[in-house]
Amino acid sequence: EYGSDAALGVIRRKRKRLAAVIVEPVQSRCPELEPAEFLKKLRDDSIEIPFGFVTSESTAEQKAQAMAAGAGFLLSKPFTADDLDAQLSKIL
């Protein structure tokens, strides 16, 4: 099952076992998923897990919205393992 509701359900069920969540919005599978809106739904449920996004389709506006919603990072592709490690180190 794909979609933001499925992803939200998994995070809600497993939240006590998660150190962080990294999501890659895949527009072809989940066109309704905007990073800031997705994160807002989690925060509305009092889920305060450190959160980041990786994407190949980010705009400056999307990045600003995701950060304003509380994302720890929005990392645009291509990136290296070191780039991801540096971002994770900031939020953990």
C-alpha positions as CSV (number, residue, x, y, z in Angstrom):
1,E,0.0,0.0,0.0
2,Y,1.3,3.4,-1.0
3,G,0.3,6.9,0.0
4,S,0.7,9.4,2.7
5,D,-2.0,7.7,4.9
6,A,-0.1,4.4,4.7
7,A,3.1,6.1,5.6
8,L,1.5,8.0,8.5
9,G,0.0,4.7,9.8
10,V,3.3,3.0,9.9
11,I,5.0,5.9,11.7
12,R,2.2,6.1,14.2
13,R,2.3,2.4,15.0
14,K,6.1,2.2,15.2
15,R,6.9,5.6,16.7
16,K,8.3,4.3,20.0
17,R,10.9,2.3,18.1
18,L,12.0,4.9,15.7
19,A,15.1,7.1,16.2
20,A,14.3,9.2,13.2
21,V,12.2,9.2,10.0
22,I,13.5,9.9,6.5
23,V,10.9,10.1,3.8
24,E,11.3,10.4,0.1
25,P,8.1,11.7,-1.5
26,V,7.6,9.8,-4.7
27,Q,5.3,11.9,-6.8
28,S,4.2,9.0,-9.1
29,R,3.1,6.9,-6.1
30,C,2.0,9.6,-3.7
31,P,1.2,12.8,-5.6
32,E,-0.6,14.3,-2.6
33,L,2.4,14.2,-0.3
34,E,3.8,17.6,0.3
35,P,6.7,17.4,2.9
36,A,5.4,20.2,5.1
37,E,1.8,18.9,5.1
38,F,3.0,15.4,5.9
39,L,5.1,16.6,8.8
40,K,2.3,18.8,10.1
41,K,0.0,15.8,10.3
42,L,2.6,14.0,12.5
43,R,3.1,17.0,14.7
44,D,-0.6,17.3,15.1
45,D,-0.6,13.8,16.5
46,S,2.2,14.8,19.0
47,I,4.7,12.7,17.1
48,E,8.0,14.5,17.8
49,I,10.4,12.1,16.1
50,P,13.4,13.8,14.3
51,F,12.4,14.0,10.7
52,G,14.1,14.6,7.3
53,F,13.2,14.4,3.7
54,V,15.3,13.4,0.6
55,T,14.0,14.3,-2.8
56,S,14.9,14.9,-6.4
57,E,12.1,17.4,-6.9
58,S,12.5,20.1,-4.2
59,T,12.1,23.7,-4.8
60,A,13.3,26.5,-2.5
61,E,9.7,27.0,-1.4
62,Q,9.2,23.4,-0.5
63,K,12.4,23.4,1.5
64,A,11.4,26.5,3.3
65,Q,7.9,25.0,4.1
66,A,9.4,21.7,5.3
67,M,11.8,23.5,7.6
68,A,9.1,25.8,8.9
69,A,7.0,22.7,9.7
70,G,9.8,21.3,11.8
71,A,11.8,19.1,9.4
72,G,15.4,18.6,10.5
73,F,16.5,18.7,6.8
74,L,15.4,18.5,3.2
75,L,18.3,17.0,1.2
76,S,18.1,17.2,-2.6
77,K,19.5,14.5,-4.8
78,P,22.2,13.7,-5.7
79,F,23.8,13.5,-2.3
80,T,26.5,11.4,-0.8
81,A,26.4,9.1,2.2
82,D,28.5,11.8,4.0
83,D,25.9,14.4,3.2
84,L,23.2,12.2,4.7
85,D,25.3,11.4,7.7
86,A,26.0,15.1,8.4
87,Q,22.3,15.9,8.3
88,L,21.3,12.9,10.5
89,S,24.0,14.0,13.0
90,K,22.4,17.4,13.3
91,I,18.9,16.0,14.2
92,L,19.9,13.0,16.4
